[in-house]
Every structure is written in structure tokens, then in C-alpha cells.
Amino acid sequence: MLIGEVSRRSGVSARMLRHYESLGLVRPSGRTGSGYREYSGEDIRRIFHVESLRSLGLSLREIGRALDDPGFTPSTLVGDLVRQTRERIAAETDLLTRLRRIDAADPTGWEDVLQVVALLQALGSKNADTRQRAALSSVDEVPVPVEALVDAALSEADPNVAGALRWALARSGDGAPALLAEGLGSPVSAVRERAVQSLAELPDDEASGTGGSGEATARLRDALVNPDVVVRGHAALALGTRGVADAVPTLVDMIVEGRNDTDAADALSVLASDTATADQISTRLVARLAHDTAEAPARGRLTQALAGIPGSKASAALMELAQDADRAVALTATYVLQLRDTNYGTHNDG
């Protein structure tokens, strides 16, 4: 078969077939009487072998070794190809992400593009001061897509830079709550904690009014059932300061378990400004005090938490606890009652 026909049937150009011949990859087995190259069936099979290996990313030199060296094994080479392909995909994915973020910034000219690129590079700098300055400038100087700020916040280990990024996210507009909520499902505990901390500092949209009805609060409510106890704790503390009574069970659990119990008690006292919620909190605290598995330190923390809860239910519980068999609990309850008597003038406040 002559070179022109081989080219048509194989899809390999005549020029490339001549190149293969010059490299010794595929040499035509014969020549016609006029001196034209003539390929045998075995030659054509070798051409298809070469093309198949090229499709895997092998160089022509590597293909020659693979076809001609009996001792050549594919395992190492294929492993290298896998690694190289992954690196190439990662690089292309990174480039695509940067291009999308530049597009999202809606630049009006090349100067805007260059500013966004510079800021994105600064957010990824190895220098913490550079990253912090980039986060602070992202609000007023150059509009950075919220996706870039979220990614930076979820990967930031430096506390000062992380604070600046959360500040920037709180002023970034729509989109941040949903993106941060995705971080709550990360397999990395540090990422989950950064996500909930950032959510806790996001304001609800103004249209939602008060009472914790905005998207950020909704995402924090969802976080109350997160499998990660740290995420649940951060969410509960944030919701408590927002006046969301859904946080009460988690806050009480935190007091029992001694996890940020002082902050949890403070959050309960904020929630207790509502009379109905105060009664709910008192009932739950007393129930946990009466539980057989409540250890002495936990009972002491629960008693202290009652100090910040107004109302007759809390006062009645404290009066009973003042007679508790556990001397530490009884002394704590007595002291708290004295404070309440000073502040309210009666134990049966409310």
C-alpha cells in the first residue's frame, strides 16, 4: 500500500508518516519498482500502535522504546503519565477558576483585569501581611468575587488574616452564606470550623428584619444538626446572640459538657430576655440537673447558668438547689439567690 493510501485510511498525514520513518518508528517494508514507499499490513498495524500510544500522551521517543524494547514495562511510564495528567488538570482547573473570577468581577477594561489578578495573587500569597492587606482592600478598592473570598477564608490559618477575610465576607453581598454552608460538609475539621465562624459573622439581609430570619441565620440553624460538635457549638452561640431560641438545647448541652460553657450561659441569658424563652430555658436546665447522669461539675455549671435566667421558675429551682445534697451546688445556688434578691428584691421575680 502506497503512502497516500495509507494516509487516507489511517488518518495520519503523509508528512507525519515520513517523520515516523525518519525517527525509525515506522519504516515501510518495501519499495515499488519506481522507488515509492510501500507499506505492508504489519507496517500499518505498527502505525496504529504508534497512534494509540500517542493518544495516551507518550512522546515519540517513549513510543519507540515501548514498541522495540522487550524489557520495557509500562507500569512506571503509565504511573508517570497519571501523575502528569493530574498536575495538568489541576493547573487547568486553577486557570479556569481564575478566569471565572475575573469574569465575575465584570471588568470594564484591562486595567480592571490587572487589578483583579493582582488582588487574587495577593490573597494567595505566602506572606500573611500581604494576604491581610488584600482582604481589607477587597471591599473598597477592587471588587473581588465572593467565591475567591470564601475560598481564602476556608483555607486561612492565620487568625489575623482570617478575621480580615470574615470582615470582607460580611460586606461582600449575596452568595456568601450558601458558599460557606458548603464548607460545613468538608472532610477537614479546620475548614468546617472556619466556615461556621465566617457564617456567624455574616449579617442577615436588611429586608429580613430582626428575629433571625435571613439566609445566614437559616444556614446557622441547619448547622445545629451538623455531626461536628464544634460546628454545632459555634452555630448555637451565634444564634443565641441573634435571639434564636432553636439554639437553647445545644447551648445547654455545651454547659453540661463544659464546652465554652461560660459563653453558652451568656447566650442563654440573652435569649432569656423573652419571658417564654426564659421559662423554656429554666425548664431545660432543671431537667438536666435532675438527670441521673449529671456529674457534679456539670451540676455546678448548670446552677451557675440559672443565675442569668430571670423569672419565677429559675428562682424556684435555685431555692430548691440551695438545699441540694451536693454542698458546692447548694452554696452556688445560695449565692445566686442572694444576688437575685439584691437585683430584684424578691426570689419570685418575673
GICORRA-V395134 format. One record per backbone hydrogen bond with DSSP energy under -0.5 kcal/mol. CO is the residue of the C=O (numbers start at 1). NH is the residue of the N-H. E is the energy in kcal/mol with one decimal. If there is no record, write none. Layout:
co: [CO/CO]
nh: [NH/NH]
e: [E/E]
This chain:
co: [1/2/3/4/5/6/7/11/13/14/15/16/17/18/19/20/20/20/21/26/30/32/36/37/38/40/41/42/43/44/45/46/47/48/49/50/51/52/53/53/54/59/60/61/62/63/64/65/68/69/73/74/75/76/77/78/79/80/81/82/83/84/85/86/87/88/89/90/91/92/93/94/95/96/97/98/99/100/101/102/103/109/110/111/112/113/114/115/116/117/118/119/120/122/126/127/128/129/130/131/132/133/134/136/137/137/138/142/145/145/146/147/148/149/150/151/152/158/159/160/161/162/163/164/165/166/167/168/169/173/175/176/177/178/179/180/180/181/182/183/187/188/189/190/191/192/193/194/195/196/197/198/199/205/206/214/215/216/217/218/219/220/221/222/223/227/228/229/230/231/232/233/234/235/236/237/238/239/240/243/244/245/247/248/249/250/251/252/253/254/254/258/260/261/262/263/264/265/266/267/268/270/271/273/274/275/276/277/278/279/280/281/282/283/284/285/286/287/288/291/293/295/296/297/298/299/300/301/302/303/304/305/306/308/311/312/313/314/315/316/317/318/320/321/325/326/327/328/329/330/331/332/333/334/335/336/337/338/339/340/340/341/347]
nh: [39/6/7/8/9/10/11/13/17/18/19/20/21/22/23/24/25/26/24/28/38/35/32/3/30/44/45/46/47/48/49/50/51/52/53/54/55/56/56/58/57/63/64/65/66/67/68/69/70/72/77/78/79/80/81/82/83/84/85/86/87/88/89/90/91/92/93/94/95/96/97/98/99/100/101/102/103/104/105/107/106/113/114/115/116/117/118/119/120/121/122/123/124/125/128/131/132/133/134/135/136/137/138/139/141/142/144/144/148/149/150/151/152/153/154/155/156/162/163/164/165/166/167/168/169/170/171/171/172/176/179/180/181/182/183/183/184/184/185/186/189/192/193/194/195/196/197/198/199/200/201/201/202/208/209/218/219/220/221/222/223/224/224/225/226/229/232/233/234/235/236/237/238/239/240/241/242/244/243/245/247/248/251/252/253/254/255/256/257/258/259/260/264/265/266/267/268/269/270/271/272/273/274/275/278/279/280/281/282/283/284/285/286/287/288/289/290/291/291/294/295/299/300/301/302/303/304/305/306/307/307/308/309/310/315/316/317/318/319/320/321/322/323/324/327/330/331/332/333/334/335/336/337/338/339/340/341/342/343/344/345/345/349]
e: [-3.3/-2.4/-2.4/-1.9/-2.4/-2.5/-2.1/-0.5/-2.3/-2.2/-1.8/-2.7/-2.0/-2.3/-1.6/-0.7/-2.5/-0.6/-0.9/-0.5/-2.3/-2.0/-2.5/-0.6/-2.0/-2.1/-2.0/-1.9/-1.9/-2.0/-2.0/-2.6/-2.4/-2.3/-2.2/-2.2/-1.8/-0.5/-0.9/-1.6/-1.8/-2.3/-2.2/-1.8/-2.5/-2.2/-1.9/-2.5/-0.8/-1.8/-0.6/-3.4/-2.2/-2.2/-2.3/-2.3/-2.2/-2.9/-2.5/-2.3/-2.4/-2.4/-2.7/-2.7/-2.3/-2.6/-2.8/-2.4/-2.2/-2.6/-2.5/-2.3/-2.5/-2.4/-2.1/-2.3/-2.4/-2.5/-1.3/-0.7/-1.5/-1.8/-2.6/-1.9/-2.4/-2.6/-2.4/-2.2/-2.7/-2.4/-2.0/-2.3/-1.1/-1.5/-0.5/-2.0/-2.6/-2.5/-2.1/-2.3/-2.3/-2.0/-1.0/-0.6/-1.4/-1.4/-0.9/-0.6/-0.9/-1.4/-2.6/-2.4/-2.2/-2.7/-2.5/-1.0/-0.8/-2.8/-2.1/-1.8/-2.5/-2.3/-2.1/-2.2/-2.6/-2.2/-0.6/-1.0/-1.7/-0.8/-1.7/-2.8/-2.2/-1.2/-0.9/-0.6/-0.7/-0.8/-1.5/-1.7/-0.6/-1.9/-2.3/-2.3/-2.3/-2.1/-2.3/-2.2/-2.3/-2.2/-0.8/-0.7/-1.4/-1.7/-1.5/-2.0/-2.4/-1.9/-2.5/-2.0/-1.5/-0.6/-1.4/-1.5/-1.7/-0.6/-2.2/-2.0/-2.3/-2.4/-2.5/-2.3/-2.2/-2.6/-2.5/-1.7/-0.8/-2.6/-1.4/-0.8/-1.7/-1.9/-2.4/-2.4/-2.2/-2.2/-1.7/-2.3/-2.6/-1.0/-2.2/-0.7/-2.5/-2.5/-2.1/-2.3/-2.1/-2.0/-1.7/-2.2/-1.9/-1.4/-1.6/-0.5/-2.6/-2.1/-1.8/-2.6/-2.6/-2.4/-2.0/-2.7/-2.6/-2.1/-2.0/-2.0/-1.8/-0.5/-0.6/-1.6/-0.5/-2.5/-2.1/-2.1/-2.4/-2.1/-2.2/-2.1/-1.4/-0.6/-1.1/-1.3/-1.7/-0.6/-1.8/-2.9/-2.1/-2.2/-2.3/-1.8/-2.2/-1.6/-1.5/-2.0/-0.8/-2.6/-2.8/-2.2/-2.7/-2.3/-2.4/-2.5/-2.4/-2.0/-1.9/-2.5/-2.6/-1.9/-2.5/-3.6/-0.6/-1.5/-1.3]
